[in-house]
Amino acid sequence: MKTKLICLLSTAIFAAVCMAAVSTSREAKPFPPPNTEDEIAHDPNWKILPKEDVYEVGHSKMNWSSIRDLPASGFRKLSTAQAKAYTGAYYSCPADKTPYLMTAVFPTKGGPGQFRAERNGDSVTIVFGGMPILISSATNYEQSAVVVNLDFTPFLVYTAVSSFQ
C-alpha cells in the first residue's frame, strides 16, 4: 500500500511539474536544487517576508483534496476561515493582507527546520531551511503546504530548500 501511494504521489508530482513547464500563465517553477537556493539567499533583490505571515499547514491536512489539487500555479487565494482550518486556531491575518495557500517542499530526511517566504517583485519562494549537513545530503523531497499572508497577488511561486534558516 505504501509503495503504491509513493508511486502515485511521484506520478502526480511529475505530472504537475510537466504541466507547469507547459503553462504560459501563472506557473509554478519546480524547486531548484539546494545549491541554486544559495543564489536566492545571497541575492539582495529577494526579501524575507515577516515570519508572522507564514503558517505551516498541519501534516494531518495534507491529504485534503484542496491541497493535493493545487493549481499548476502552486497557490490559491483563501478566506480567513479557510486559512484557519488549514493551520489552526492560532492563525491570524492583518486586515491589509490576504491569505494564500502555497505549495512547499522539504527533504524527507532533512531533520528539523522551518519554512520561510521570500519575495522578489511579484514572485514568491517558499524555502525550507534546515540543518546544513542534513540538507546537503538530502535527495528525496516531500510536498507540503503553507499559508502566507500577502499584500499583493503572487505571479510566480517557487519552492526551495536551503541550509540557511
N, C-alpha and C positions, 0 to 999 in steps of 0.2 A: 504494500500500500504506500509506504513512504517513498519507494523508488518511483512508483507511478506519479506521485504528487510532485516529486522533484523533476521528472521528465516533463510533466505538463507545465509546471512553472517555468522551466527553462525554455520550452517552446513558446509560451506566452510572452516571455521577456524578449526572446529573439524576434518574434513577430512584431512586437511593439517597437523595437529598435529599427526594424526594417521599414515599418510604416512611417516612423518619424523621419527616416532618411529620405523618403519619397515625398513627404508633405512639403508644400511650399508656404503654408501659413503657420503661425504659432507652433513651432515644432520643438519637441524636447530633444536635446542632444544627449547621446549616451555619455555616461560618465567617462571622464578621461582617466588614463592610468594614473596611479598615485604620483609619479614624477611630474606629470603635467599640472597637477594641483599646485605644486610648489610655485609654478609660474603665476597662478592666480594669487597665491598668498603674498608674493613679492611685487605684484602689480599695483601701483598706487591708485589706479582707477577703480579697483574693487574695494568697496567699503563694507565692513562688517555691520550688519543691521543689529539693533538693540536685542540683547539676549531675551528680554522680557516679551518680545514679539514672536518668539519661536517656541512652539509646543510640540512635543513628540506625541504621535498617535500611539495609544496603547497596543501592545502586541496582540491582545485578545480581539482587537477590532480589525486586524489586518486581513481577515477573510471576508469582510464586508464587501459586497459587490461594488459599492461606490468607490472603494479604494482599489480593488482589483481591476476595475474597469475605468480607471482614469483615462481621459482622452490622450491622444498622441502628444498633446502639448505638455503633458505632465503636471497640469494643475487644473483646479476647478474652484470657482468662487463659492463661498459658503455663507450661510446665515450664522449669526452668533450662536443660536441654539444648536445648529449642526456642528459647529466647531466645538462646542462644549460636550456634545455627545461623543465626538472622536477623542477628545483629550481628557476630559474630567471636569468636575465641578469647579476646580481652581482656575479654569480658563477665563480670561477677560480680554476685551478688545476696546481700545480707545474709540471714542465717537468719530474721530477723523480718519480711522483706518478700516480696512475691510479684511476679513479672514479668507485665506486661500488654502485649500488642501493641495499639498505638493508631494510628488514622489521623491524618495530619498533612497540611498543605498548605504550599507555598512558591511564591513568584512565579516565573513562568517566566523572566523577565529581571530578577530581583531582585538579582543579584550574590551575593557571599559572605554567609554568615550562619550561624546555628545555631539549633537547636531548644532550647526550654526547656519545662518543665511548671510550671503554677501550679495551686494548689488553693484552693477556697473551699467549705468543708464537704466534701461527698462529690462535688463537681463538679471536673472537671479540664479545663484548657485547654492544648492543645499549641500553643505560639506559635513561629513562625519569626521571629526577629529579624534584621534586616539593615540595610544602609546606608540612612539616611533618604531620600536623593534618589532611590534606585532603588526602594525600597518604595512611595513615594508615587506614582510613575509607573506602577507595575505594574497591569495589568488582567487578565492571564491567570494562572491558578494550576494547579499540578500536584499530584496526590495523592502522598503519601509515607507513611512509617510510622516509628514509633519504638517502642522497648521502654522502659517505665517501671517501675521497682521501686516498689511502693506498700505501705504498711502498712494499707491499707483497700481495700474494693471500691468502685470508682467507680460513680456513678449516672448522671451526665450528663457527656458528653465533648464539648468544643467544640474547634474549630481556629481559628487566627487568624494574622495576620501583623502585625508591629509594627516600627517604626523604633527601638524600644528593644531593645538587645542585652543 
